[in-house]
Amino acid sequence: MNDSKLSSSPAPGARKSLLWLWILVGLFALLVIGAVLFFTVLRNRTDDTGYVDEVNEDEEDNDEATDAGKDISGAYRGFVKVAGGSFMMGSKANGEEDERPVHQVRVSSFYLAKSELTQKEWSALMPVVNPSFARGSDLPVCGITWRQAVEYCNLRSGAEGLQPCYFIEGKVRPADWSKGQVTCDWAANGYRLPTEAEWEFAARGGIRSRGFVYCGSNDPDAVSWHKGTSGGTPRPVMQLAPNELGLYDMGGNVSEWCWDWYDPDYYKYSAESDPKGSGPTQYHVMRSGSWKYNAKFSTPGSRAYGYPWNKEITNGIRLARSVP
């Protein structure tokens, strides 16, 4: 065969095969692009409606101030992932006797709401009429009992498709409240009250603590609504400076119910890791101080307590969730 007669152009059959090849490559490319766009949109949508967008799993990065799922009131609830760590729990100086001895405690990671629960959130779920004496959608709900607090946690967990943390027995007379009729499933992914140790660890700034006297500052007026600044009433949440973790009103505004039963001597025998309080007593622990009390009660180590059925006008809550 004469090489000079060989053509550089493919035969008609080859040109047809090559055309189909390019068509298939183009279709495959379109499918890949479409899949990438689909999963990008899906991921963004999940981030908007899921519990928390964990930007960084490193427990030493406490920048995870993120939004929780969209609740039934239509508002987004902000939660902070509090990275676990050890701290010295209690107060060495100027503290009450029940704040001693100072002892080391290890707390596992958990989620804590940026702010106290508002009346808007409470009224969107609870069949009980808003008990707050000062009304306002952005004001913290107050005047609620410990029992109502755990009931709210379960209702909200159910409304958002989460596993409730609490098993609550039937109606119990006030005289029988110390008989352990509420139990907690700590592995559940629903809402719950923080333990006293979790609360104090977060109030002190967690692993980012700078050792402030109050919850985020050495100046109580900068971070807490107390008797000297509140004007005799609760104030809207998140109006003052946050602490080192981005948590607002950890001192003052309303007292916050915790899970633990109160024992003034508990620090003498407290567990070293994730303590959850004493056995049943007459009272449950409260933290934070309030708008009604002096600033000295707004320190991270200050302890208070109340009967589980107590409806004191200063009583409110801040939600927590366990890390799976």
C-alpha positions as a Markdown table, in Angstrom:
| # | Residue | x | y | z |
|---|---|---|---|---|
| 1 | Met | 0.0 | 0.0 | 0.0 |
| 2 | Asn | 1.2 | 3.5 | -0.9 |
| 3 | Asp | 1.7 | 5.5 | 2.4 |
| 4 | Ser | 1.0 | 8.7 | 0.6 |
| 5 | Lys | -2.6 | 7.7 | 0.1 |
| 6 | Leu | -3.3 | 7.2 | 3.8 |
| 7 | Ser | -5.8 | 9.9 | 5.0 |
| 8 | Ser | -5.4 | 11.8 | 8.3 |
| 9 | Ser | -9.2 | 11.9 | 8.6 |
| 10 | Pro | -11.0 | 9.0 | 10.3 |
| 11 | Ala | -13.4 | 6.9 | 8.3 |
| 12 | Pro | -17.1 | 7.7 | 8.5 |
| 13 | Gly | -17.7 | 4.8 | 10.9 |
| 14 | Ala | -14.9 | 6.0 | 13.2 |
| 15 | Arg | -16.2 | 9.6 | 13.1 |
| 16 | Lys | -19.7 | 8.3 | 14.2 |
| 17 | Ser | -18.2 | 6.3 | 17.1 |
| 18 | Leu | -16.1 | 9.3 | 18.2 |
| 19 | Leu | -19.2 | 11.5 | 18.2 |
| 20 | Trp | -21.1 | 9.1 | 20.4 |
| 21 | Leu | -18.1 | 8.9 | 22.7 |
| 22 | Trp | -18.1 | 12.7 | 23.2 |
| 23 | Ile | -21.8 | 12.7 | 23.8 |
| 24 | Leu | -21.5 | 10.0 | 26.5 |
| 25 | Val | -18.6 | 12.0 | 28.1 |
| 26 | Gly | -20.7 | 15.1 | 28.1 |
| 27 | Leu | -23.7 | 13.3 | 29.7 |
| 28 | Phe | -21.5 | 11.8 | 32.4 |
| 29 | Ala | -20.0 | 15.3 | 33.1 |
| 30 | Leu | -23.6 | 16.7 | 33.5 |
| 31 | Leu | -24.5 | 13.9 | 35.8 |
| 32 | Val | -21.5 | 14.6 | 38.0 |
| 33 | Ile | -22.2 | 18.3 | 38.2 |
| 34 | Gly | -25.8 | 17.7 | 39.0 |
| 35 | Ala | -24.9 | 15.2 | 41.7 |
| 36 | Val | -22.5 | 17.7 | 43.3 |
| 37 | Leu | -25.1 | 20.5 | 43.2 |
| 38 | Phe | -27.7 | 18.2 | 44.7 |
| 39 | Phe | -25.6 | 17.1 | 47.6 |
| 40 | Thr | -24.4 | 20.6 | 48.3 |
| 41 | Val | -27.9 | 21.9 | 48.5 |
| 42 | Leu | -28.9 | 18.9 | 50.6 |
| 43 | Arg | -26.0 | 19.4 | 53.0 |
| 44 | Asn | -26.8 | 23.1 | 53.4 |
| 45 | Arg | -30.4 | 22.3 | 54.1 |
| 46 | Thr | -29.4 | 19.8 | 56.7 |
| 47 | Asp | -27.2 | 22.4 | 58.3 |
| 48 | Asp | -30.2 | 24.7 | 58.5 |
| 49 | Thr | -32.6 | 22.2 | 60.1 |
| 50 | Gly | -30.3 | 19.8 | 61.9 |
| 51 | Tyr | -29.3 | 20.0 | 65.6 |
| 52 | Val | -25.9 | 21.5 | 65.2 |
| 53 | Asp | -23.3 | 22.0 | 62.4 |
| 54 | Glu | -20.2 | 20.6 | 63.9 |
| 55 | Val | -17.6 | 22.7 | 62.2 |
| 56 | Asn | -14.7 | 21.4 | 64.1 |
| 57 | Glu | -14.6 | 18.2 | 66.2 |
| 58 | Asp | -11.5 | 19.2 | 68.0 |
| 59 | Glu | -12.5 | 19.5 | 71.6 |
| 60 | Glu | -9.9 | 22.2 | 72.1 |
| 61 | Asp | -11.8 | 24.4 | 69.6 |
| 62 | Asn | -14.7 | 25.9 | 71.5 |
| 63 | Asp | -15.8 | 28.2 | 68.7 |
| 64 | Glu | -18.8 | 25.9 | 68.0 |
| 65 | Ala | -21.4 | 28.5 | 68.8 |
| 66 | Thr | -24.0 | 27.1 | 66.5 |
| 67 | Asp | -27.7 | 27.1 | 65.8 |
| 68 | Ala | -29.8 | 24.3 | 67.0 |
| 69 | Gly | -32.8 | 22.9 | 65.0 |
| 70 | Lys | -35.6 | 25.2 | 64.2 |
| 71 | Asp | -38.1 | 24.9 | 67.0 |
| 72 | Ile | -41.9 | 25.0 | 66.8 |
| 73 | Ser | -41.9 | 28.8 | 67.6 |
| 74 | Gly | -40.1 | 29.4 | 64.3 |
| 75 | Ala | -37.0 | 30.8 | 66.0 |
| 76 | Tyr | -33.5 | 29.3 | 65.8 |
| 77 | Arg | -32.0 | 28.4 | 69.2 |
| 78 | Gly | -28.3 | 28.9 | 69.6 |
| 79 | Phe | -26.3 | 26.3 | 71.4 |
| 80 | Val | -22.6 | 26.2 | 72.2 |
| 81 | Lys | -20.6 | 23.0 | 72.3 |
| 82 | Val | -18.8 | 23.1 | 75.6 |
| 83 | Ala | -15.6 | 21.0 | 75.1 |
| 84 | Gly | -15.0 | 18.7 | 78.0 |
| 85 | Gly | -12.2 | 19.3 | 80.5 |
| 86 | Ser | -11.2 | 19.5 | 84.2 |
| 87 | Phe | -11.6 | 22.4 | 86.5 |
| 88 | Met | -11.6 | 23.3 | 90.2 |
| 89 | Met | -15.2 | 23.3 | 91.4 |
| 90 | Gly | -16.2 | 25.5 | 94.3 |
| 91 | Ser | -15.0 | 28.8 | 95.8 |
| 92 | Lys | -11.9 | 29.4 | 97.9 |
| 93 | Ala | -12.6 | 32.9 | 99.1 |
| 94 | Asn | -15.8 | 34.8 | 99.8 |
| 95 | Gly | -17.9 | 31.8 | 99.2 |
| 96 | Glu | -20.5 | 30.1 | 101.3 |
| 97 | Glu | -19.8 | 27.0 | 103.3 |
| 98 | Asp | -21.6 | 24.8 | 100.7 |
| 99 | Glu | -19.2 | 26.0 | 98.1 |
| 100 | Arg | -16.3 | 24.1 | 99.8 |
| 101 | Pro | -14.1 | 22.2 | 99.7 |
| 102 | Val | -12.8 | 23.2 | 96.3 |
| 103 | His | -12.2 | 20.0 | 94.4 |
| 104 | Gln | -11.2 | 18.9 | 90.9 |
| 105 | Val | -13.9 | 17.7 | 88.5 |
| 106 | Arg | -13.8 | 16.3 | 85.0 |
| 107 | Val | -16.7 | 17.2 | 82.8 |
| 108 | Ser | -17.5 | 15.5 | 79.4 |
| 109 | Ser | -18.4 | 17.6 | 76.4 |
| 110 | Phe | -22.0 | 18.8 | 76.1 |
| 111 | Tyr | -24.2 | 21.4 | 74.5 |
| 112 | Leu | -25.6 | 24.4 | 76.4 |
| 113 | Ala | -28.0 | 27.0 | 75.2 |
| 114 | Lys | -26.5 | 30.5 | 74.6 |
| 115 | Ser | -29.3 | 32.1 | 76.6 |
| 116 | Glu | -31.9 | 31.3 | 79.1 |
| 117 | Leu | -35.2 | 30.0 | 77.8 |
| 118 | Thr | -37.5 | 32.8 | 76.6 |
| 119 | Gln | -41.2 | 33.2 | 77.2 |
| 120 | Lys | -41.8 | 32.9 | 73.5 |
| 121 | Glu | -40.3 | 29.4 | 73.5 |
| 122 | Trp | -42.1 | 28.4 | 76.7 |
| 123 | Ser | -45.6 | 29.5 | 75.4 |
| 124 | Ala | -45.1 | 27.8 | 72.1 |
| 125 | Leu | -45.1 | 24.4 | 73.8 |
| 126 | Met | -46.4 | 24.3 | 77.4 |
| 127 | Pro | -50.1 | 23.9 | 78.2 |
| 128 | Val | -49.4 | 25.8 | 81.4 |
| 129 | Val | -50.1 | 29.5 | 81.1 |
| 130 | Asn | -46.9 | 31.6 | 81.1 |
| 131 | Pro | -46.2 | 32.1 | 84.8 |
| 132 | Ser | -43.8 | 35.1 | 84.3 |
| 133 | Phe | -44.8 | 38.2 | 86.2 |
| 134 | Ala | -43.1 | 40.5 | 83.7 |
| 135 | Arg | -44.2 | 39.6 | 80.2 |
| 136 | Gly | -42.2 | 39.8 | 77.0 |
| 137 | Ser | -41.4 | 37.4 | 74.2 |
| 138 | Asp | -37.6 | 37.9 | 74.6 |
| 139 | Leu | -37.7 | 37.9 | 78.4 |
| 140 | Pro | -36.6 | 34.7 | 80.2 |
| 141 | Val | -39.5 | 32.6 | 81.4 |
| 142 | Cys | -39.6 | 32.7 | 85.2 |
| 143 | Gly | -41.8 | 31.4 | 88.0 |
| 144 | Ile | -41.6 | 27.8 | 86.8 |
| 145 | Thr | -41.2 | 24.8 | 89.0 |
| 146 | Trp | -38.4 | 22.1 | 88.6 |
| 147 | Arg | -41.1 | 19.6 | 87.5 |
| 148 | Gln | -42.4 | 22.0 | 84.8 |
| 149 | Ala | -38.8 | 22.5 | 83.6 |
| 150 | Val | -38.2 | 18.7 | 83.0 |
| 151 | Glu | -41.7 | 18.5 | 81.4 |
| 152 | Tyr | -40.8 | 21.2 | 79.0 |
| 153 | Cys | -37.6 | 19.4 | 78.1 |
| 154 | Asn | -39.5 | 16.3 | 77.2 |
| 155 | Leu | -42.2 | 18.2 | 75.2 |
| 156 | Arg | -39.6 | 20.0 | 73.2 |
| 157 | Ser | -37.7 | 16.9 | 72.5 |
| 158 | Gly | -40.8 | 15.2 | 71.2 |
| 159 | Ala | -41.8 | 18.2 | 69.1 |
| 160 | Glu | -38.4 | 18.1 | 67.4 |
| 161 | Gly | -38.3 | 14.3 | 66.9 |
| 162 | Leu | -35.7 | 13.7 | 69.5 |
| 163 | Gln | -35.5 | 11.1 | 72.2 |
| 164 | Pro | -36.8 | 12.5 | 75.5 |
| 165 | Cys | -34.3 | 12.4 | 78.4 |
| 166 | Tyr | -36.7 | 12.1 | 81.3 |
| 167 | Phe | -39.0 | 9.4 | 82.5 |
| 168 | Ile | -41.6 | 11.1 | 84.6 |
| 169 | Glu | -44.0 | 9.2 | 86.8 |
| 170 | Gly | -47.5 | 10.3 | 87.4 |
| 171 | Lys | -48.8 | 13.2 | 89.5 |
| 172 | Val | -46.9 | 13.4 | 92.8 |
| 173 | Arg | -47.9 | 15.3 | 95.8 |
| 174 | Pro | -45.4 | 18.0 | 97.0 |
| 175 | Ala | -44.6 | 16.0 | 100.1 |
| 176 | Asp | -43.4 | 13.1 | 98.0 |
| 177 | Trp | -41.2 | 14.9 | 95.5 |
| 178 | Ser | -38.0 | 13.6 | 97.1 |
| 179 | Lys | -38.8 | 10.0 | 96.2 |
| 180 | Gly | -37.0 | 10.1 | 92.8 |
| 181 | Gln | -40.0 | 10.1 | 90.5 |
| 182 | Val | -38.0 | 11.6 | 87.6 |
| 183 | Thr | -35.1 | 9.7 | 86.1 |
| 184 | Cys | -32.8 | 10.8 | 83.3 |
| 185 | Asp | -31.4 | 8.8 | 80.3 |
| 186 | Trp | -28.1 | 10.6 | 79.9 |
| 187 | Ala | -27.5 | 8.9 | 76.5 |
| 188 | Ala | -30.7 | 10.3 | 75.0 |
| 189 | Asn | -30.3 | 13.1 | 72.4 |
| 190 | Gly | -33.2 | 15.2 | 73.6 |
| 191 | Tyr | -33.2 | 18.3 | 75.8 |
| 192 | Arg | -32.4 | 18.3 | 79.5 |
| 193 | Leu | -31.2 | 20.4 | 82.4 |
| 194 | Pro | -27.5 | 20.8 | 82.9 |
| 195 | Thr | -25.9 | 19.2 | 85.9 |
| 196 | Glu | -24.5 | 21.5 | 88.5 |
| 197 | Ala | -21.0 | 20.6 | 87.5 |
| 198 | Glu | -21.7 | 21.3 | 83.8 |
| 199 | Trp | -23.3 | 24.6 | 84.7 |
| 200 | Glu | -20.3 | 25.8 | 86.8 |
| 201 | Phe | -17.7 | 24.6 | 84.2 |
| 202 | Ala | -19.5 | 26.5 | 81.5 |
| 203 | Ala | -20.0 | 29.6 | 83.6 |
| 204 | Arg | -16.3 | 29.7 | 84.4 |
| 205 | Gly | -15.6 | 29.7 | 80.6 |
| 206 | Gly | -14.8 | 26.0 | 80.2 |
| 207 | Ile | -11.3 | 25.2 | 78.8 |
| 208 | Arg | -11.2 | 28.9 | 77.7 |
| 209 | Ser | -11.6 | 30.2 | 81.3 |
| 210 | Arg | -9.6 | 33.4 | 82.1 |
| 211 | Gly | -10.4 | 33.1 | 85.8 |
| 212 | Phe | -12.8 | 36.0 | 86.0 |
| 213 | Val | -14.6 | 36.6 | 89.3 |
| 214 | Tyr | -18.0 | 36.7 | 87.5 |
| 215 | Cys | -19.3 | 34.8 | 84.5 |
| 216 | Gly | -17.1 | 36.4 | 81.8 |
| 217 | Ser | -15.8 | 39.5 | 83.6 |
| 218 | Asn | -14.4 | 41.0 | 86.8 |
| 219 | Asp | -17.1 | 43.6 | 86.5 |
| 220 | Pro | -20.6 | 42.2 | 87.4 |
| 221 | Asp | -22.4 | 45.0 | 85.6 |
| 222 | Ala | -20.9 | 44.0 | 82.3 |
| 223 | Val | -22.2 | 40.5 | 82.3 |
| 224 | Ser | -25.1 | 40.1 | 84.7 |
| 225 | Trp | -28.5 | 41.6 | 85.6 |
| 226 | His | -28.5 | 41.8 | 89.4 |
| 227 | Lys | -30.2 | 43.9 | 92.0 |
| 228 | Gly | -28.0 | 46.9 | 91.4 |
| 229 | Thr | -28.6 | 47.0 | 87.6 |
| 230 | Ser | -31.9 | 45.2 | 86.7 |
| 231 | Gly | -34.4 | 47.9 | 87.9 |
| 232 | Gly | -36.3 | 45.2 | 89.8 |
| 233 | Thr | -37.3 | 43.1 | 86.8 |
| 234 | Pro | -35.9 | 40.4 | 84.4 |
| 235 | Arg | -34.3 | 41.8 | 81.3 |
| 236 | Pro | -34.4 | 40.5 | 77.7 |
| 237 | Val | -31.8 | 37.8 | 77.1 |
| 238 | Met | -28.4 | 38.3 | 75.4 |
| 239 | Gln | -28.2 | 42.1 | 76.1 |
| 240 | Leu | -25.0 | 42.1 | 78.0 |
| 241 | Ala | -21.5 | 40.7 | 77.2 |
| 242 | Pro | -21.2 | 36.9 | 76.9 |
| 243 | Asn | -18.5 | 34.9 | 78.8 |
| 244 | Glu | -15.5 | 33.2 | 77.2 |
| 245 | Leu | -17.7 | 30.6 | 75.5 |
| 246 | Gly | -20.2 | 32.9 | 74.1 |
| 247 | Leu | -22.8 | 32.2 | 76.8 |
| 248 | Tyr | -25.1 | 35.0 | 77.9 |
| 249 | Asp | -26.6 | 35.8 | 81.3 |
| 250 | Met | -24.8 | 33.0 | 83.1 |
| 251 | Gly | -24.8 | 35.3 | 86.1 |
| 252 | Gly | -28.0 | 37.1 | 87.1 |
| 253 | Asn | -31.3 | 37.7 | 85.2 |
| 254 | Val | -33.0 | 34.5 | 86.4 |
| 255 | Ser | -31.9 | 31.6 | 88.6 |
| 256 | Glu | -31.5 | 28.5 | 86.5 |
| 257 | Trp | -32.7 | 25.0 | 87.6 |
| 258 | Cys | -30.1 | 22.2 | 87.5 |
| 259 | Trp | -30.7 | 18.5 | 87.5 |
| 260 | Asp | -29.0 | 17.8 | 90.9 |
| 261 | Trp | -30.6 | 17.3 | 94.2 |
| 262 | Tyr | -29.1 | 19.8 | 96.7 |
| 263 | Asp | -26.8 | 18.6 | 99.5 |
| 264 | Pro | -24.7 | 21.3 | 101.3 |
| 265 | Asp | -22.0 | 18.7 | 102.0 |
| 266 | Tyr | -22.0 | 17.1 | 98.5 |
| 267 | Tyr | -18.6 | 18.6 | 97.6 |
| 268 | Lys | -17.0 | 16.5 | 100.3 |
| 269 | Tyr | -17.9 | 13.2 | 98.5 |
| 270 | Ser | -18.6 | 14.3 | 94.9 |
| 271 | Ala | -17.6 | 12.0 | 92.0 |
| 272 | Glu | -14.5 | 13.2 | 90.2 |
| 273 | Ser | -16.0 | 12.6 | 86.7 |
| 274 | Asp | -19.3 | 13.9 | 85.5 |
| 275 | Pro | -20.9 | 14.2 | 89.0 |
| 276 | Lys | -24.7 | 14.3 | 88.9 |
| 277 | Gly | -25.5 | 15.3 | 92.5 |
| 278 | Ser | -26.5 | 13.5 | 95.7 |
| 279 | Gly | -29.3 | 11.2 | 96.3 |
| 280 | Pro | -32.8 | 12.6 | 96.7 |
| 281 | Thr | -33.2 | 15.4 | 99.2 |
| 282 | Gln | -35.8 | 18.1 | 99.7 |
| 283 | Tyr | -34.4 | 20.5 | 97.2 |
| 284 | His | -32.9 | 20.9 | 93.7 |
| 285 | Val | -29.9 | 23.0 | 92.9 |
| 286 | Met | -30.3 | 26.5 | 91.3 |
| 287 | Arg | -27.5 | 28.5 | 89.8 |
| 288 | Ser | -26.8 | 32.0 | 88.4 |
| 289 | Gly | -28.1 | 34.4 | 91.0 |
| 290 | Ser | -30.9 | 36.6 | 89.6 |
| 291 | Trp | -32.2 | 40.1 | 88.9 |
| 292 | Lys | -33.5 | 40.2 | 92.4 |
| 293 | Tyr | -30.3 | 39.4 | 94.3 |
| 294 | Asn | -27.0 | 41.1 | 95.0 |
| 295 | Ala | -24.2 | 40.7 | 92.5 |
| 296 | Lys | -22.2 | 38.4 | 94.9 |
| 297 | Phe | -24.7 | 35.6 | 94.1 |
| 298 | Ser | -23.9 | 35.9 | 90.4 |
| 299 | Thr | -20.5 | 34.3 | 90.6 |
| 300 | Pro | -19.8 | 30.9 | 88.9 |
| 301 | Gly | -19.5 | 29.1 | 92.2 |
| 302 | Ser | -22.5 | 30.4 | 94.0 |
| 303 | Arg | -25.1 | 27.7 | 94.9 |
| 304 | Ala | -28.8 | 28.1 | 95.6 |
| 305 | Tyr | -31.7 | 25.7 | 96.0 |
| 306 | Gly | -35.4 | 25.4 | 96.0 |
| 307 | Tyr | -38.2 | 22.9 | 96.5 |
| 308 | Pro | -39.1 | 21.1 | 93.2 |
| 309 | Trp | -42.6 | 22.7 | 93.3 |
| 310 | Asn | -41.3 | 26.2 | 94.1 |
| 311 | Lys | -42.7 | 28.9 | 91.9 |
| 312 | Glu | -40.4 | 31.7 | 92.9 |
| 313 | Ile | -40.5 | 34.6 | 90.5 |
| 314 | Thr | -36.8 | 34.3 | 89.9 |
| 315 | Asn | -36.8 | 30.7 | 88.7 |
| 316 | Gly | -36.0 | 30.0 | 85.1 |
| 317 | Ile | -34.0 | 27.4 | 83.0 |
| 318 | Arg | -31.3 | 27.0 | 80.4 |
| 319 | Leu | -31.4 | 23.9 | 78.2 |
| 320 | Ala | -28.6 | 21.4 | 77.7 |
| 321 | Arg | -28.1 | 18.3 | 75.5 |
| 322 | Ser | -25.7 | 15.4 | 75.7 |
| 323 | Val | -23.0 | 14.9 | 73.0 |
| 324 | Pro | -23.7 | 11.5 | 71.4 |
